[in-house]
Amino acid sequence: MNDMLSLEGRIALVTGAGQGVGRQTALHFAAHGCATVLVNDFHAERAAAVAAEVEALGAKAIAVAADVTDLDGLGAKVRAAVAEAGGLHIVVNNAGNAGPVDSIGELPPFWETGPDDWARWLDTNLYGVLNTCRITVPLLIASERGGSIVNIISDAGRVGEPHLAVYSAAKAGAAGFSRALAKATGAHGIRVNAVSLASMRTPGLESMLLDDALVKRMLKQYIVRRLGEPSDAANMVLFLASEAAAWITGQTYAVNGGYSTSQ
Ligand SMILES: NC(=O)c1ccc[n+]([C@@H]2O[C@H](COP(=O)([O-])OP(=O)(O)OC[C@H]3O[C@@H](n4cnc5c(N)ncnc54)[C@H](O)[C@@H]3O)[C@@H](O)[C@H]2O)c1
């Protein structure tokens, strides 16, 4: 039987793909026939390492070391990579969490923080998505095969996390933007969806996951009593990127072990 999730002949950009969910998404794409994966990360060595893993699976890879919060810098590198690859069909806005740092540290109550504290959450999780879409929508339109944009948000943006108020705001903003962009780009054959994750076992959460008692308390809030794995998220992203999801746009899908439920 044909692979209904085949990405044969497609060219994809995954932001923040140097580890965690983004890395696994890049590998899933390569395993399902994607012709070229543009592997973006702020950290050049991570982008290069994952690009090598993608190539080991038989796809072409181009490492795109750039900060998604830098519209001009990202734009120059993505446009050059797309010219080299010969087009663009799929964009996954995955770079997120607290930005390019691996620890989120202690978070004071929102009312004790100010714009300098808010910037790192808003910059990558909201402006990074706007920047990447600003750069790539014209490239998707020019590729003339339609396209799929998948934005990784968080259940924090759907139900609110008291200790992550600005992150919650940024992710809710990215989800609202996804719905608007779906309507704005639909006539060009571009679909835009969001995937909402709850707690995942990724390097971004590593320091928190060392606290067994905390993890046990966290898991009490999940119907499926385990943390998410990067492949749980990548499975849904692959589906939305593929033609199997050709009639799906403007939606948010939760991949969250039942942390929150929806109608
Ligand atoms: N891990 C979780 O529990 C969880 C939960 C809900 C949502 N999410 C979301 O899922 C996505 C992936 O999370 P993860 O835990 O796999 O990530 P992670 O923190 O383990 O890795 C993210 C990667 O993105 C890169 N990155 C960060 N900021 C960047 C920037 N400005 N420009 C370019 N690259 C940048 C980092 O260098 C890193 O390699 C994020 O959007 C995150 O907000 C994660």
The ligand as a MOL file (V3000), in Angstrom:
LIG
                    3D

  0  0  0     0  0            999 V3000
M  V30 BEGIN CTAB
M  V30 COUNTS 44 48 0 0 0
M  V30 BEGIN ATOM
M  V30 1 N 8.6680 20.3890 25.9750 0
M  V30 2 C 7.4270 20.6160 26.3780 0
M  V30 3 O 7.0040 20.1390 27.4250 0
M  V30 4 C 6.5070 21.4700 25.5500 0
M  V30 5 C 5.1850 21.6060 25.9770 0
M  V30 6 C 4.3090 22.3660 25.2160 0
M  V30 7 C 4.7570 22.9820 24.0620 0
M  V30 8 N 6.0610 22.8580 23.7000 0 CHG=1
M  V30 9 C 6.4980 23.5520 22.4970 0
M  V30 10 O 7.0070 22.5910 21.5990 0
M  V30 11 C 8.0610 23.1520 20.8330 0
M  V30 12 C 9.2870 22.2800 20.9230 0
M  V30 13 O 9.6260 22.1410 22.2660 0
M  V30 14 P 10.8830 21.2490 22.7370 0
M  V30 15 O 10.6890 21.0140 24.1950 0
M  V30 16 O 11.0770 20.1440 21.8010 0 CHG=-1
M  V30 17 O 12.0440 22.3070 22.5270 0
M  V30 18 P 13.5360 22.3850 23.1360 0
M  V30 19 O 13.5590 23.5650 24.0490 0
M  V30 20 O 14.0050 21.0650 23.6630 0
M  V30 21 O 14.3360 22.7120 21.8010 0
M  V30 22 C 14.0180 23.8390 21.0480 0
M  V30 23 C 15.0770 24.1030 20.0120 0
M  V30 24 O 14.7040 25.3450 19.4050 0
M  V30 25 C 15.8290 26.1840 19.3180 0
M  V30 26 N 15.4240 27.5860 19.4200 0
M  V30 27 C 14.9060 28.2140 20.5020 0
M  V30 28 N 14.7250 29.5160 20.2460 0
M  V30 29 C 15.1230 29.7110 18.9580 0
M  V30 30 C 15.1870 30.8360 18.1350 0
M  V30 31 N 14.8360 32.0380 18.5920 0
M  V30 32 N 15.6180 30.6820 16.8620 0
M  V30 33 C 15.9950 29.4540 16.3890 0
M  V30 34 N 15.9950 28.3490 17.1580 0
M  V30 35 C 15.5540 28.4860 18.4280 0
M  V30 36 C 16.7160 25.8080 20.5000 0
M  V30 37 O 18.0630 26.1310 20.2460 0
M  V30 38 C 16.4660 24.2930 20.6220 0
M  V30 39 O 17.4310 23.5430 19.9190 0
M  V30 40 C 8.2320 24.5730 21.3600 0
M  V30 41 O 7.5020 25.4770 20.5570 0
M  V30 42 C 7.6320 24.5090 22.7410 0
M  V30 43 O 7.1830 25.7840 23.1850 0
M  V30 44 C 6.9460 22.1050 24.3970 0
M  V30 END ATOM
M  V30 BEGIN BOND
M  V30 1 1 1 2
M  V30 2 2 2 3
M  V30 3 1 2 4
M  V30 4 1 4 5
M  V30 5 2 4 44
M  V30 6 2 5 6
M  V30 7 1 6 7
M  V30 8 2 7 8
M  V30 9 1 8 9
M  V30 10 1 8 44
M  V30 11 1 9 10
M  V30 12 1 9 42
M  V30 13 1 10 11
M  V30 14 1 11 12
M  V30 15 1 11 40
M  V30 16 1 12 13
M  V30 17 1 13 14
M  V30 18 2 14 15
M  V30 19 1 14 16
M  V30 20 1 14 17
M  V30 21 1 17 18
M  V30 22 2 18 19
M  V30 23 1 18 20
M  V30 24 1 18 21
M  V30 25 1 21 22
M  V30 26 1 22 23
M  V30 27 1 23 24
M  V30 28 1 23 38
M  V30 29 1 24 25
M  V30 30 1 25 26
M  V30 31 1 25 36
M  V30 32 1 26 27
M  V30 33 1 26 35
M  V30 34 2 27 28
M  V30 35 1 28 29
M  V30 36 1 29 30
M  V30 37 2 29 35
M  V30 38 1 30 31
M  V30 39 2 30 32
M  V30 40 1 32 33
M  V30 41 2 33 34
M  V30 42 1 34 35
M  V30 43 1 36 37
M  V30 44 1 36 38
M  V30 45 1 38 39
M  V30 46 1 40 41
M  V30 47 1 40 42
M  V30 48 1 42 43
M  V30 END BOND
M  V30 END CTAB
M  END
